[in-house]
């Protein structure tokens, strides 16, 4: 996605988050914008929050409310990436069929134990 994303310069998307690392709060379902009555993290103290978020140069989160929704732009990327390109090699290396146990010969103690 670089250089359209991940850098602040002319021609890039101007996606920026202004982060407050000193903010803290206790998570509660009562204060979320979700329509559920529970949260698996209920009572957990967390730190930091996005004060403002800009997408393509437009303010989309003002710290309290979502604004200008639907202004995003789809960026076509290739499927998966470096990690998944290596997957076939990992699979072949770790295939149990490559680690066969030779059972062609048995000893007398093996026969008695069976």
C-alpha positions as CSV (number, residue, x, y, z in Angstrom):
1,X,0.0,0.0,0.0
2,X,3.1,2.2,0.3
3,X,3.4,5.0,-0.7
4,X,-0.3,5.7,-0.8
5,X,-0.5,4.7,2.9
6,X,2.1,4.7,5.7
7,X,3.7,8.1,4.9
8,X,2.8,11.7,5.1
9,X,3.7,13.4,1.8
10,X,2.2,14.9,-1.3
11,X,0.1,12.3,-3.1
12,X,-0.5,10.0,-0.1
13,X,-3.9,9.6,1.5
14,X,-3.4,11.8,4.6
15,X,-4.7,9.1,7.0
16,X,-3.7,10.4,10.4
17,X,-4.6,9.6,14.0
18,X,-3.9,12.0,16.8
19,X,-3.3,9.8,19.8
20,X,-3.4,10.7,23.5
21,X,-1.2,8.2,25.3
22,X,-2.0,9.7,28.8
23,X,-5.8,9.0,28.6
24,X,-7.1,6.1,30.7
25,X,-10.6,4.6,31.4
26,X,-12.4,1.6,32.6
27,X,-14.1,-0.5,29.9
28,X,-17.8,-0.8,30.4
29,X,-20.6,-1.9,28.1
30,X,-22.7,1.0,29.4
31,X,-20.4,3.5,27.8
32,X,-19.8,1.8,24.4
33,X,-21.5,2.7,21.2
34,X,-22.4,-1.0,20.7
35,X,-25.9,-2.4,21.0
36,X,-24.9,-5.1,23.4
37,X,-25.4,-5.3,27.2
38,X,-22.0,-7.0,27.9
39,X,-18.3,-6.7,27.2
40,X,-15.8,-9.5,27.8
41,X,-13.3,-6.7,29.0
42,X,-15.8,-5.2,31.5
43,X,-13.9,-3.5,34.3
44,X,-10.5,-3.6,32.6
45,X,-8.4,-0.4,32.7
46,X,-7.0,0.7,29.3
47,X,-4.7,3.5,28.3
48,X,-4.5,5.7,25.3
49,X,-7.2,6.8,22.8
50,X,-7.6,8.4,19.4
51,X,-8.4,12.1,19.9
52,X,-9.0,12.7,16.2
53,X,-8.8,10.6,13.1
54,X,-8.5,11.8,9.6
55,X,-9.1,9.7,6.5
56,X,-8.0,11.1,3.1
57,X,-7.5,14.5,4.9
58,X,-11.1,14.6,6.3
59,X,-12.0,14.4,9.9
60,X,-13.8,11.1,10.5
61,X,-13.6,10.8,14.3
62,X,-13.6,13.8,16.6
63,X,-13.0,11.9,19.8
64,X,-16.7,11.5,20.6
65,X,-18.5,10.9,17.3
66,X,-18.0,9.4,13.8
67,X,-18.2,12.0,11.1
68,X,-18.1,11.8,7.3
69,X,-18.6,8.1,7.2
70,X,-18.3,6.3,3.8
71,X,-15.5,8.6,2.6
72,X,-12.9,5.8,2.5
73,X,-11.3,4.5,-0.7
74,X,-10.7,0.9,-1.5
75,X,-7.1,0.1,-2.4
76,X,-6.6,-3.1,-4.3
77,X,-3.7,-5.2,-3.0
78,X,-2.3,-8.6,-3.8
79,X,-3.6,-11.5,-1.8
80,X,-1.9,-12.5,1.4
81,X,1.8,-11.4,1.3
82,X,5.2,-12.6,2.4
83,X,4.0,-14.7,5.3
84,X,1.6,-16.7,3.1
85,X,4.0,-17.0,0.2
86,X,6.2,-19.0,2.6
87,X,3.3,-21.2,3.8
88,X,3.8,-24.0,1.1
89,X,7.4,-24.4,2.1
90,X,6.5,-24.5,5.8
91,X,3.8,-27.1,5.1
92,X,6.2,-29.3,3.1
93,X,8.9,-29.1,5.8
94,X,6.5,-30.0,8.6
95,X,4.5,-32.7,6.8
96,X,4.2,-35.7,9.1
97,X,4.6,-38.0,6.0
98,X,8.2,-36.7,5.8
99,X,8.9,-38.1,9.3
100,X,7.9,-41.8,8.9
101,X,8.8,-44.2,11.7
102,X,10.5,-47.4,10.4
103,X,8.5,-50.3,11.8
104,X,9.8,-52.9,9.4
105,X,11.7,-54.8,12.2
106,X,10.4,-55.7,15.6
107,X,12.2,-57.0,18.6
108,X,11.0,-59.8,20.9
109,X,10.2,-57.3,23.7
110,X,8.0,-55.3,21.3
111,X,6.0,-58.4,20.4
112,X,5.4,-59.3,24.1
113,X,4.3,-55.7,24.9
114,X,1.6,-55.7,22.2
